[in-house]
Amino acid sequence: MVGEPNYSLRDEIRDYWSTRAGTFDLSVGHEIFSPRERLAWHRLILKHLGRGDGRRALDLACGTGVISHLMHDLGYAVTGLDWSEAMLARARAKATQRESGIRFLIGDAERTLENGESYDVLVTRHLVWTLVDPRAAFAEWFSLLKPGGRLLIIDGDFGSKTWVTSLRQVLERAVGRTVGPVHELDQAMADRHRSILSRLYFSHGTKADEVCALLVEAGFEMPVVDTRLGAIHRAQARHMSFLRALERSTQHRYAICATKAAR
Ligand SMILES: C[S@@+](CC[C@H](N)C(=O)[O-])C[C@H]1O[C@@H](n2cnc3c(N)ncnc32)[C@H](O)[C@@H]1O
């Protein structure tokens, strides 16, 4: 609990996501709501990582297993790792229902305890912005990959306001309610989110260039920034309010693919 001795920022982040686990999959951008969106995600993964053909993939901070299942669709032998038991319970239930056989592990993405050079690819969506120590995480991820392996990061600068965010907030104040579905964060959760964000490494925003510089420092080669996520965003927009969809399309959202050199 907050205020208890030894309750760290990491505990706070884990508990925050555990509280959100129950409604996580209701949000557009978390679970997938159309075949069109699924296809767009598959295309993005294929573009950067190729087909699985039984290769080993680790989904870091897998949450409810959305990305893990996309990887499984493409023929990867997938392990999902997350430190929230509540998130993992949802991921495991989905895997049982879909008979996907994905292995889910509890653990810290900054120190996974998995064997070095044991994965062909690593994938992670919406984790980097919330890392406490990205340098430690990227060093760990580099060591997990086999030589020639690839890392695919899907993330964004969610902390910085765009002009659409400002417009939405003005409108929300005027009408006295939030624009968006009812499972959007309530005030207490929004305050927790803001408080955590202010203490993170990327509290100033998670810019792709800065992430790439840290990846190179950790030993990765050729990080490629891909901001062509329009097909995904357009598919999602069909299930969102106009303002939320516009906001999403104006945010700095990206995929980064980086390689560990072959020996
Ligand atoms: C925004 S959710 C994203 C979940 C999933 N990757 C997705 O895109 O659907 C963030 C997830 O990161 C997990 N997480 C945050 N920091 C972590 C860490 N250091 N180790 C493991 N999991 C972490 C949280 O528990 C939560 O499930």
The ligand as an ORCA input file, in Angstrom:
! r2SCAN-3c Opt
* xyz 0 1
  C      -0.342     -0.527    -20.709
  S      -0.262     -2.176    -20.106
  C       0.189     -2.982    -21.617
  C      -0.154     -4.451    -21.651
  C       0.150     -5.165    -22.966
  N       1.543     -5.035    -23.329
  C      -0.724     -4.623    -24.073
  O      -0.218     -3.850    -24.889
  O      -1.907     -4.974    -24.127
  C       1.236     -2.154    -19.203
  C       1.588     -3.516    -18.631
  O       2.950     -3.478    -18.224
  C       3.095     -4.231    -17.046
  N       4.374     -3.795    -16.480
  C       4.791     -2.530    -16.231
  N       6.070     -2.530    -15.817
  C       6.464     -3.830    -15.793
  C       7.668     -4.475    -15.452
  N       8.751     -3.785    -15.061
  N       7.734     -5.812    -15.525
  C       6.652     -6.543    -15.933
  N       5.471     -5.989    -16.262
  C       5.386     -4.643    -16.206
  C       1.860     -3.921    -16.260
  O       1.599     -4.866    -15.264
  C       0.811     -3.921    -17.377
  O       0.267     -5.215    -17.568
*
